[in-house]
Amino acid sequence: MQLCEAISADPHINARASRRLQDLLFLALVFAAPIFAGCRHHDPPNPPEAREAAASAASPAALTLSSSSLQGGRIPKGSTCDGGDQSPSLAWSAPPAETRSLVLTVTDPDAPAGTFTHWVLYNLPANANGLPLNVPKQEQLADGSRQGRNDFGKLGYGGPCPPQGSTHRYFFDLFALDTNLDLPAGAMRAQVEDAMNTHVLARGKLVARYGR
């Protein structure tokens, strides 16, 4: 004898429960989305102004280098091997306040065998604002500056002496450094440039020509 019948689930009730569960899941996802979005990592903005400031900080400041001896951008005969071989007078603007010393090089990039060094002068005092005509060709000057060896194999300045029938450019480069160079007198330009690497605060350039 069967006392009771098995109770069958109402299909309408099951459908309503399923829809209610779907609605609850949808609402949970909607409310959770902002929370997950807030957890995402956002890189700080990098506007053009910030990029320009970073580039300026990485580039050396400019120095103004001039010479009353180099009229019209030409090296006078007296400052060459055809004359008295006297170094020209030079003047420059004030370097940055952090400057500890200055370096001057004079080179000829048009030399047949590659860049030729005519002068290397380093550990110039930071407060120096120029050089007189005809700097003595000696290891150390009265102000403590030291002179390197040029590609003629001599100390101090060696004037332009290009091949006959040619005109060359001569680059006068001045560097303001945040240190003094621990180099003895007579150093070569490559040694000076290696020692001052990463120490340049400002630089200036002057280009003059001489032809024969």
C-alpha angles and dihedrals in degrees: 000000000000111000098187142006125242111262113237120210115249107245091212091056092049092051092051092049091050092051091048091052091050091050091051092050091050092050091049091054092048093053094042096052097078090048093055091043090054090056094059118109115245120195114228113259118262107204121193090255091060092048092050092049091051091050092049091050090053094050122077116249119250127260122196110231120190141163133202087200095062102067114185091001092292127125110231119236091247089066094052139072087262091063137021095318090230119163111243122246115260137193132186143183123260114284124225117293091249092061115126100174144354133231126203126192130178116199140171111219091182097064112127094238095044135276110350122207116224100170141009119185122169143171091038108168114268091235094055113116101185151340128253126235115281104015109205115261097237136122098251130019127217092262093055096260115145127215125216131211119274125215090265084069093247136114120256129359122000113185129228116286108169123176116277113275096025139099120211135193120236119205119209106196123186122192130191111210134195090222145036115253116245094218130123121236114278097045119154122243092252090056092050093048091049092050095049095046111127091011100085114119099169140356141195134194136203123183124200134169138223129182136183 
